[in-house]
Each structure stands twice: as structure tokens, then as C-alpha cells.
Amino acid sequence: MGMFQANLGIWQILARQGEIRSDDLNSSFQQAIAPFAAVDSLPRLFDAGQASLKTVVLAASGKADLSQGELIDLLAGPPQTSPEGRRMRQDMAAKMRSVLDDQRLVSLDTLFTLGDGLNKMAGGAPAPGNMLPLASELREFELPRPIFTESEKTEWAPGVYANRHAELQVHVDITKVIKGPGSKPQLEAARGQLTPFLRDALVGLNYAYYEPPGAQLLHNNPLFVRSHDFSGETIMGVTQLWQAPELFNQGSPAGGGAYLVGSLAELPYVLATTEEDFIAPKNVQALIWKEVTADLLVSATLPRWWNVTRNELHAAALYQRSGEDLVTAAATNQELRDKVMDILAGRLPPQRLGEVEQALHSGDAAASLQPLTPADTFYLAAEFRHKYPQETTAWGAAGGELDTLIRQNAAEVNLQRLSRDFGTPHPVMAQNYRCELLNVQPFPAFGGNSSRLLGESWDSTNLYWARLADEKGYSPIMMNRLVPELTRHMVANIFATDIEDWPALTRAMRETGEEFRQGKIAVPQITEASSATQENGVQGESQISSAAGGHK
């Protein structure tokens, strides 16, 4: 189950990034599944995992045999032509490598070389010269020494945790078979012993790709990936294992540490909920919605901005500025005010709509903008242009500039493309991880799944970060580093006073924006990272430091 889902997770990433052509999506998906149909032993499962992965990378790169470094580069993003784009892609790949290194996972290169060598030996060929050094790599990782005895475990954490998967790996030793030489059944069995390591390597690639900003557990608990329980063996009574995983055993040192039980479905969100507590709130006793925070982190982790152009970045900023200009002008123009309020009535809940209307009637333009989010002003400008295309005088300076940009680059800055590139995923509301702007009223926050709906309907962050990047003159490619870092600071700045004080999100976002404008937030630098041909253990030097120790 783990290997099957991990390969499909890699397929999903490459498909979402456009590295698998649309015409090849169905066929490549079916080819990725097919090798698992005839699995009846561990050796055949190892072969199925390798064959399935080859079909996926073949569909994405045109080559079936890629090294682990090349596969990581493929996952990091599509090939880039600009020097800055290439450095950013290397930097993203280096971050993934750091997760794999800290999880102490055996590389795919080692596993596939060992598998091929054992196959040749089973056919009568002599052992390749590199087999013994590679086989010794399987024993480089040792389980941490337990702090509780078996009797203490039984007393304090009965039946909570039994990581047989990781424990079996510690006892794997195929050097005797290689030196033997072993018989064909022994060599086949030795190849089967590589299967748990392959599962972890493939699952680890999924974890590394979806690493949320501020992550600590992925770098400090080397058992986290190994402990992922796909069958529910460690927990009695868990059902629906093909659905989203759950975090078990947190806060129970006698149980062996926290780990995920379930499938890889919704892995981005589950990792975000697991890691979010390591982002320390800036204010003491700040009320932060756990589900909303996870959604914010997913919106900064899952989207990628490899194909965004400067015109798109500028258009996202101009739509927000144009909406603000319309509201400002409406404070002194009754006819325009009626049109603006009519549009906002389809977007804002009654209380916020009343606040905007009251401020406009009093002529206070600044106060009328306070309740509005970037998504609101973006929506206002887009709808006003659609409903009143002839009223160009009301658009303001930003609206006039936007009109020129649209006429000159209609295909590049249309609303559908902006929605795709600056929207957020909606796995609950839309049942998929496609990024888009839904333009719906924010849901109320009551905790649990209701707060998650609030998080998915509050789709302003990426629009606002795009505006900041445009103002500061950053290239769109820098969004891949700016967005996670700014989102991490925003989460730390959230300070709600009660469960319904969701405007705290807007306050935290604007506070983060001002800190960024004033240079108080360090700009992540892109440095040269390790190349695809280097070993998995070589890391890039550009890593953003993470805050730790917070609780929500």
C-alpha cells in the first residue's frame, strides 16, 4: 500500500506541475498502477515498485532510468532556462534532499543497484564489485536506544506502538548472501529484503516535497517516515485506511514517538497540522485556529510559481489596487457607491458589508478599506470591469494601467490564468488540490472542520504576497521562496481575541507585509545547490532558519 500510494503521489506532483503532458495523463496513470496487479511476494513487490516508478519518470522526462538526484530535480520543478530559475530549482531540490538526509533514508540509486546485482547473481553471474559497500549502507541507520524498558512500555503505553517495519530493517544483512555465493532462492529473498527500504525512500520523497515552512519534526525525528503505518497494524480499531492519515502517539514518549496512520491522501494538510506547532506565536496567549493555520501553510507549500510571468505578477497587484481605488472613489460618489456595494454584497457577509457601507457614507475611504481582504478588492475590480466595461473613468490609475496590460497581453493575464497561478487548493470545498480562486463568502469559524472551511474560503494570501513581490521588484520565480517564508511570519503574527475574530488573519497578513516592506523580514537568498549527479547526501547551503517551540 505504501509503495503503491507513494508512486502515485509522485505521479500526482509531476502531473500538477505540467511535467507530464495532458495527453499522457491517463496512460501514464494506468501504467503506474499496472505493475502492482501481479504482486505475490516481496521480490515481486520490489520489482513492481521499480517498474512503476520508471513509467512515471518516463512520462515526465522521456527517460526511464534516472538517478535519485535527477528524480529530485524533476520533483523540484520543470527545467528552467534563466540562471535565476535554475538556481531556484536547485535550491528547492536541496531542501528536499535535506529532508531525506535527516530521515536517514537509503537512496534509490543504492537500492536499484543492489536489486539489479542480486538479479544478475541469481542468473549465475558473479557479484559486481560494488555490491558489498552498497549492502553495508543498509545497516548505517540504527534505531534510537529506547528510554523505556519493555516492562515500562507495557505499563505506561500498552499496545500503543510496535514499529515492526523499522525494526526489521535494522536486522537486514545481505552481505552474507553476496559473499556466499547464495543460492537462487536466497538471492531472491535478499532482493525482497530491500522492499521496506524502497517503500521508505518513495514515501520520503512525498514527505520532502510537501515539507511545510517552519518544519522541525521532519528534520529531528529520523523515524517519522519509517513509522508511517499504512495498514493500521500498530493501532487497533482504525478504519478507512485509504483516507487521510491521522497523527498518533504524540506526547507519549513511552510509545516511541508520533507517526502517521493511514494513506498518503491529504498528506500536505496532515504534515501542516503536524508541523504547525513549531511556529511560535509572536503574542502570548494568541488564539490561532489549528485548521486555518494548516490551510495557510498548505497554500504556501503546494502551489509552485515556475511558469508565472512578470505581467501576471503585475496584473495580480493591479487588480487589488484597482479595487481599492474604486472603494476610495465611492466615498465621494453616490452613483459609484451603489455599484460598488451591489458587487460587494455578493462577496461579503452582512456584518462586514455594513461596516464598509457605513464608512463610505461617512466619507471615510481609509476605514472602508479596513474590512476588505485582497481577495475582496481583486473580486471587486474584476466584477466592476465585467459589469461596467464603459465606465473607464471610475477605474482609477491602477485600473487604467490594468486595462492597457490586458489589451496588450490578453492571454497572459486573463482571470482564469490568474486564478490558477495565485489561487489556493480546496480539498474540502472542491474535492481536489487544484489551485483556484473560488470567490465565495468566508465560512464562519467554529473549530474543527468549520475552521478548515474558513481557511479554504479565505484565499487572500497568495494574491497579497504576489502584490508585495511586484512592489519590491522581485521576479515571479522568487515566489517559491518568498511565499513560504512570509506565510510562516504571518502565522506567528496571528492574534485573535475570540473564535469569531477571523479578521485577525487580515491583520496578521498586513502586519507581515509592513514588516517585509520595512526590511524587517530577511529576503531568502538563492545560492548554488548540489547538482543532480551528486550524491543524495550533498546539500545546498540555502536553508531558511525555522522558529520552533510554539503551541496552538
N, C-alpha and C positions, 0 to 999 in steps of 0.2 A: 504493500500500500504506500509506504513512504517513498520508495524509488519511483513508482508509477506517478504519484502526485508531484514529486519534485521535478521530473522531466516535463510534465505538463505545465508546471509553474514556469519553467524556463521557456517553454514554447509561448506561454502567455505574455511574458515580458518582451520577447523578441517580436511577437505579433503586434503588441501595443506600440512598440517603438517604430513600427513600419519596416523592420528589417526582414520580415517575411512578406512577400508580395501578396496582395489581396487575392490574386488568382490561385495562390498556392496554399491558402489557409486551410481549406477543407482537406485537401490531400495530405498536407504535412501533419495535420492533427491526427488523421486516421493512421498514417504511417508511424507516428509516435506511439500510438496505442497498440498496434498490431503485434509487436514482439512479445508482449506480456500474455498473449492469449494461450500460449502452449507451455507456460512455466509449470514444471512439476518437481523441481529440485533447486537447491541453492546454486549449483554451477550454471544451470539454465537461466536462473534469475539474474545472475551476474551478466551473462551474455545478452539477456533481454534489455537490461538497463543500458548496456553499452550500445547495442544496436538502436534502441530508441533515441538515445542522445545523439547518435550520428545522424539520424534522419532529421532531427530538429536543427542541428547546426548546418547540415547540408542545405536545408531550405533557406536558412538565413544568410549563409556565407558562400555557398557554392562549393564548399569543401567539407568532406565528411570527417576528416581527421584533423582536429585542432588540438593544440596543447591547452593546458588549463589556462595559461596566461592569455592565449588568443581567445578562449571562450569568455574569460572575464572581461577582456576588452570589448567583445561583442555585446555582452550584457551591459557594459557601462554606457553604451550609446552607439549610434550609427557612425561610420567613418566620417571624419571632419576634414575639410580642405584648408581652413585657415589655421595659422600657427596657434592662435589662442584657443580655437576649438580642439585642436589635437592635444594641447596641454591640459585643457579641462577634462577631456575624455580620459587621459592618463591619470589625472587626479582622482576622478570618480572610480577608476579601476583600482587605484591604490587604496582607497577607502574600503573597497570590497575585500581586497587581499588582507587588510589588517584584521578584518573580522575572521576570515578563515584561519589566519595565523594564530589569533588569540583563542580560537576554538580548538587548536592543535589537530586540525583535520589532515589526513593523508591526502596528497594531491592526486588528481585524476591521472596525471602522467605516470606516477608510480604504480597505481592500481592497474591501469590498462597494460603497461609494460609487463608487469608480473603475470597478468592474465594471459597475455599472448605467449609469454615464455613458458608457462605451465602447459598451455595448449600444445606448443611445439614439442615439449618434453614428453607429453602423453602420446604423441605421434612417433616417438622414437628418436627425436633429435637430442643432442647434448644440451646441457643447461647453458644458456647465454652467460657471458662473463659478468654481467651487471646484476644478476638475479639476487645473489646473497646480500650485497649492500642495500638494494631496494627492499628486500624482505626484512632487513633489520629496522627499516623505517616504521614498520607496523608496530614495533614494540617501543618506539620512542615515547609514546604517551603512557603515563601511569595515572590511575585513579588517585585522587587525593586521599590521604590517610583519614579514615573516619574518626570523628571526635567522640563517637559513642560506641560502646561495645554492643554486641548483638543482644545481650540481655537488656541493656538500657534502651535500645531501639524498640524491643518488644514491649517494654513498659511504657515508654513515652510516645511512640509512634507506631503502634501495632498495625501491620499490613499497609502502611502508607506508601512505602517506596521500595521497589526492588528493581534496580536498573540492570536487568539481565543482559540487555543489548550491549551496554558499555562494558559490563564485567566480562562478557565473552570475548570482546576484542582484546582485552588485556592478556588473555591466555593463548591468543593465536600465535603460533610459531611454525612457519612453513620452511624454515631453514633446513630442518632435518630431512624433509622430503626432497628438497633441492640437492642436498649433499648426497642423498641416498645411494643411487638414484631410486626414487619411489616407483611403485607400480602405477599402471594407468588409473585404477580406481583411487589410489592415494593422491595422485596428481589432480584428478578431477575434484576430489574432496577438498584439496588445498585451494583450488580455484574458488570453490564455493565459500571458503572461509573469508575471501575478500569481499563478499557481498555486503556485510554490515558496514564495512569501511566505505564502499561505494555509495550506499544509501546516505551515509552522513555527509559525504562530500557533495552530493547533489542537493540534499536538503540545505546544507550550509550555504550554497550559492543563492538559494532563495532568501534565506535569512539575511545574508550580506547585502543583497540588492535592496531590501526593504528596511535597512537599518535606519531608525528614526533619529532626528537630531538630538544630541544630548545623551545618546545611548551609553550605558555603563555595563549592564548585565552581559551583553554580547562580548564585551572585552575583558570581563573579570570572572566569568563563570565558564570555564572550558568544557563543562559538561552540558551546557544548555542545549546545543544542537543534538548531541548524542542521546540526551534524555527524552527527546520528543517521542511520545508514546502514541503510535498510530493505531494500535489495536485495543487500547484501553486495558492492557494487561496489568498495569500497576494500580489501577483504580477499579474497584468492583462497583457495578451498577451504572457505569457511564453508558449512555445510549447515543444513537445518532452520530456515530464516529466519522461519518463523511461530511459532517457540518463543521462550522467554525470551531477551532480548538479553544480550550479553556486552560487558564493558568492554575496549576495545582501546587500545593505544598509550600507556598510562600509563607515565611515566618515560622517554619518548622525545621530547625537545624537538625533534629534527630532524624528527619525523613530524608535527608540527602540533598536538599535544595529545591528551588522552584523549577518547574518544567511544564511543557505544553502537552495536553492530551487531546487528540482529535486529528483532524485532517489539516491540510495546508490552506483550506478555504479561508479567506479573510485574514491571511497572515499579516498584511500591512497594518490592519487595525489592531489585531491582537498584540503584535510587537509594540505598537504605540502605547497601548494600555499597560503593557508590561514595563516599558522604559520611562513612562512619563513622570513617575515619582522621583526620578533622579534630576529633574529640573527644579531647582529650589525656588519657591515663590519669593519675589522681592519684598513683599509686605508680610508682616507677621499676621497669622490667622486669616490669610486671604481665602475667600471662598472661590474655589475653582471646580467647575463641573468636570468630573473624570471623563465622561463620554465625549463631551465637547472638545476637551483638550486633545484626546486621541484623534478626533476628526481633523483638528487643525494640523497635527503632526503628519497625518496621512496625506493631507492636501499639500504638504511641503515635501513629502518623500516620494510619493508615487508619480506625480507628473514630471515630465522632463521637457526641457526647452531647447532641444538641439536644432529644431527647424524654424524657430521663431526669428523673424526679421526685425530690423530696426523700425521699419514702418509700422509693423504690428505693435511693437512696444510703445511707439509714439501714439498710435491710434487709441490704445487702451487708456493712456493718460489723458488724451484729448476728450474722449467720451466722458470721463469723470469731471474734468474741468468744465466742459460744456454744460453738463447737468448742473454744476454749481453756479455757473453764470446765469442759467435760466431761473434758478431759485432766487438769486440775488436780484435779478431784474424784476421778478414777480413781486418783490416787496413794494415796488412803486408803480406797478402797472396792474390794474384790476383785471383787465381782459386776459392778460398773460397769466395772472394768478389763478384764474378759474381753470384755464387749460392745464396748468402745472398740477393743480390739486386734483383734477379729474384723472390725470395719468397716475399720480402717486396713490390715489385711492385704490387702484388695483394692485398695489405693491405693499403698502404699509398697513400694519394693524391699526385699529381705531385710535388707540392712545397716542401713538407716535404721530399719526396723521393729524390729530388735534393739536399736538404741540407745534408742528410745522405751520399749520393754518393760523394758529394764534400769533405766532411770531411774525408771519407775513403780514397779518392785518395790522400789527403794531409797527410795521415798517422796519423791524429788526432783522436784517438779512443774515447777520452772523448767527443769531440764535436759531433761525430757521434751518441753518445747515447742520447744527449740532446733532439732531436726531437721525440724520441721514448717513447711511453707510456708503462706501464706494460702489457697492452693487446697486444701491438705490439711485445714485446720480448717473451711473452708467446706463441703467434701465430708463431713467427719465430722458436722457439725451437721445437714446435710440428710439424710444417711442414718439418723442416730440418730432423728430425728423421724419418718422414714418407717417404720423397723422397730419402734420402741418409742413409739408416739404417746401411750400412757397414762402413761409414766414422766416426768411433768412436773416432779417434784421434782429430777430429775437435770440438768435443763436449765440451772439457774443463773439469775441475774438477767437476763443478756442473753437467754437462751432464753425466759424468761417474757415479756420485752418484745417479743421477736420473735413469739411466739405471738399476743400481742394485736394486733400490727401486721398479721399475716397474716389474722386473723379479721376485722379492720376493712377491709382493703384486699387481698382475696384476688387479684383480677385484676391489681392493680398490682404486687405483689411476688412473683408466682409464680416458680418456679425457671426456667421456660422464658424468661421475660422478663429475668430477671437474667442468665441465660446469654448471651442475645443482646446485652444492653447492656454487660456487663462482661467478656465473653469476648474471645478473640483470634482472628485469622484463621489458618487452617491450610491453605495452598495445597498443601503436600506430603501431609499426612496425610489431609485431607478433600477435596482437589482443588477447593477453592473459597476465596473470600475472605469467606465469611460468618463473622461473629464468633460464637463459642460456646465454652463450657467443655466440653472433651471428657472430663474426669475419667479420665485414663489415667495409668499409671505413667510417670515420666520416662524417656526413652530415654538410653542411655549416650552419652558424648561421645567420639568417636574422630577428630574432624576431618571436614571435607568435609560430605557430605550427612547423616552421622550426627549431627553437631553441629546441623545445621538441624532434624533431628527432635527433638533435645533442646530447642531453642528453642521449637518449636511445642507440645511437651508440657509446658513449664514456663509455665503460664498464670496466674501469680500477680500480675503487676504491676498490671493494671488493677483487680483486686479490692483490692489494698493501697492504691493511690492513692485509690480511692473511700472507703476507710476513713479515710484521712488527711483528705480533703476534708470528710467528715462530722464528724470530730472537731473540725476547725478552723472549722466552721460555714459553709463555702463553699457556694454554690448549685451544683447539678449542671452548670449551663452553664459554670462555670469549669473543669470537667474538660478542656474543649477547649484550655486554655492550660496548666493545671497538669500534665497527663499528659506532654506532650512535654518540658516543662522538667525535671520530676522524673526522667523516663527518661534524659535527657541526663546529669544528675548521677549517676544510678545507673551508667551505662556507664563514666563516669570513675572511679567508686569500685570497680569490679570488680578484684579482686586474687586471682587463683587461683594456687595453688602448683604444680599439675600438671594434666595434661589431664583427669583424672577428678575434680578438686576442684570439681564443679559447685555444691556448697553455697556457693561464693563468690558466686553470684548472690543467694542469700538474704541473705548478709552485706552485700553492696553495697546491696541494697534497704532493709534495715533501717537501715543507716548513713545512707542518704539520707533515710529517714523521720525519724530523730532530728534530723538537720540541719534538716529542714523544721519540725519541732515547736519547735526552739530558735530559729527565726527566722534561721538562717544562710543559707537559700536565699531570695532575694528573690522575693516573690509577684508574678507578672506582672500588670501593671495594664492594664485595658481603657480605651482612650481613644477619642474620636471619630475615625472614619476617613473617608476620602473616600466620597462618595455614589455611587450607581450612575450618575448622569447626568454625573459629572465625567469628564474625560479619563483615559485609561489611565495617563498619566504621574504623576498625583497620588497620593501615597502617604499611608498612615496613619502616625502618629507612634509607634505602639506596636510596637516590634520588640524581641525579646529578643536580647541580645548572645550570640554563639556563641563557644565555645572553639575554637581551631584549633591545628594543628601536631602532633597526636598520631599515633602509628603503632601498628599491632597486629601 
